[in-house]
Amino acid sequence: MALKWQPTLRDVFALSLLGLLLGLALLFYLALHGSEQTILHSSERYRDLAAGEVAQRVTDYLNEAPLAANHFEREVRFGLIDPMDADSVGRGLFSLLLANQNISEAALTYGSRGLPANPALSGQIAVLRSAKAGEFVRKRTWFEKGAFVSASDAVREGSQAPPLSLKGAHRDVDPAGHPTFQGAVRNYGRLISTDLHWSQIDESLPKEQRRVEVSVQRTIEDFHGRFAGVLRIGLMKAQIDGAVRQRNDPHRIFLCDNQGRLITGFGDHARVAVSGDDLRIAPENAPPEVAQALREPVLKTVGDDRTLAATSFNYQGKVYFCTFKSLPRTQDWIVGIVVPRDFYLGQLVRIRNRVLWALLGLIVALVAGGGLVLRSVVRAQGLILRETGRMNDFQFSPAANSSYLRDVKQVLAGLERAKTAMRAMSKYVPVNLVRQLYRAGQEPVLGGRIAELSVLFTDIKDFTAFAEELPPDQLAEILGRYLQTMAGVIQKEKGTIDKYIGDAVMAFWNAPDPVANHETAACRAALGCREAAPGFETRFGLHRCHASVGHFGAPDRFNYTAIGDGINLASRLEGLNKYYGTTIIASESIRAAAEASFEFRLLDRVAVKGRTQGIAIYELLRERQPGTPRPGFVERYEEAFALYQRADFGAALALLETQPDDKPGEVLAGRCRNLKDHPPGDWDGVRQFDSK
């Protein structure tokens, strides 16, 4: 099963910094996107309201004609105007123009309602607003002598208007034959609106000088409810243009139809042209973005079923918003608004850019600052990991580590205190044992295991007499240096210091950690200690045995040690050195395992205190040197010892007396003299020792 990923402190910090940056970016995006959506929604609402406002102004303007028609009709019905009296009709029409500056013409056309029409009953009375300010034109058309004639004059506002003179009349056309009359008659009683058309008063002018107007027609009944004619009220298109114009901002507001033809222009010099049966603004007068908007497919969908539509388009790399709103009670006119998106979002984009640069600066500062912090944290983490790693490897030497981060400094100080405690503990407990327990994740428990050990006991010759001559503090200092030297050599050879017993040392090999060739290591340690011991003659005992090694003692206080008969034997071997004048005595088991590397001498066969069976003991002399023969005194001693074992004490004594400077030889020679003078009864060659 794959291990789950476990992040490091660096990973957590980097991910946290990345999360912070992503959070800032997300917050920036949400704020920007939310602001943009709010502005766009508000802009759409603004265009809707603007379109509605323009539609209302145009509608209010166009409604002035129906209101005037209704007013005239009421005056006719109440008898205030006599439709059969031309002067009365003229005064009524004149009052309409005087009352409303937006009305460009007012005319009453009379004639036969049914077919065939009687020309003699047809005629027209009209009052028109002149192109000259404050001037009006009165016109009357009637049938006379088989033809239609008309007469007109001009009247200044504020002057006394005399009756219209009919002299000088000129030929004209039947006004009842005009489509406006016929259409109103066919839709009797209904208000009929026209599209754009040329003003009647400008009919004699060139087209480029003519004014354009819209008009409404309605049939009029007299006081008795009889058909009195068709009333036509005209309004100038220029006023519609004024109603459409907005304040000076990027919004382009216009009127058009669903065929994409303009009804209002953009300026006073917009050219009017005939388009099909209608008058429309020439397309070359439209700004390019408006021309593009008029080509949008959504325009054709605006009508009675869909009164409002919005779209956007791209023109020359610039995005425009467009709104179309139908204009009710017109010839399918539509209010259009075009505005560049930047008008709404330009300030937001500028703010966004400033915030983006500020955010980038903040990110750079965060990354730089975070990098410095991360570097410091990683360095601090490295110090902690290095020190904990050294502690895991049981390297407890002091280290001069510091950090400006207070908590890291406290952790490092805590590690140093822990190392100090471990250094102190290592003086009481075998470090290898603690390492073994640590790596196994175990706590020590009472009990032991049987293991093959090489055991070493040491003791200083005549230390008691030496100690009595020194003050305690000086003695402690000298003894401390001595034991430190001994422990250093033993631990160098992978030995475990079991305990210090005054000036004595007990150590063993192959526990708690296994040691290859532990007998050889123990011999090397004994020779090394003998060479290194400062100012003292030290005796050593070496033995290989199976012993119980582990944690012994009370439940609340343990001692890691080895116990068993073999341990006692090693201690006895160390004590035998004083009888033979030697420094290192090893058992047969040690010699058998290490004789390939070290030089041994067979000393004796002994039965130490507490044992009845004799064992061979050996003196450890030195490490073997290839090509170097055994010393002669060793050969002669072992030959004499063989004679001694066969109870040939005289021959053994003769051989031993040839080397008087050999201490073990002197001991064996004295024993041979005694046995020669006092022959033993039963001889087995084993020397019995009843004391330690």
KAFEN-V86800 format. One line per field, one symbol per residue. psi: psi as a letter, one per 30 degrees, with the letter a starting at -180 (. if undefined). A space follows every 10 residues. Layout:
BEGIN
psi=???
END
This chain:
BEGIN
psi=kkkkkjllee eeeeeeeeee eeeeeeeeee eeeeeeeeee eeeeeeeeee eeeeeeeeee effeeeeeee eeeeeeeggf kjffjeeeee eeeeeeeefj ffkflkkjkl akeaklkjef gllkkkkkkl fkkgklkkkk klkkhglkll kllkkkkflj jlkkkglgll kaljfffkee eeeeefhkfl kkklaklkke fgfflleffk lklllkkkkk kafgglkfak kkkkkkfeee eefekalilf kjklkllggg kkekailfgk kklkjbglkl kkfffkleee eeeffkffef fkbefjfkkk lllkjhgkkk kkkkkkjlha hhlkkkkkkk efeefeeeee eeeeeeeeee eeeeeeeeee eeeeeeeeee eeeeeeeeee eeghjgklki klkfkeeeee eeeeeeeeee eeeeeffekk eeeeeeeeff hlkklklalk lklkkkklkk kheeeeeffk leeeeeeeee eeeeeeeeee fegglkjelk icflkklllg kfkkkkhfee eeeeeeeeee efjjgkjkkk kkkklkljka jlalfgjlkj lklleeeeee eeeeffefff glejklleee eefgffflkl kjelkljlkf kfkklkllkj elkkjkfklk keeeeeeeee eeeefggiee eeeeeeffif gjeeeeeeee eeeefefikl dkjfgkkkkf l.
END
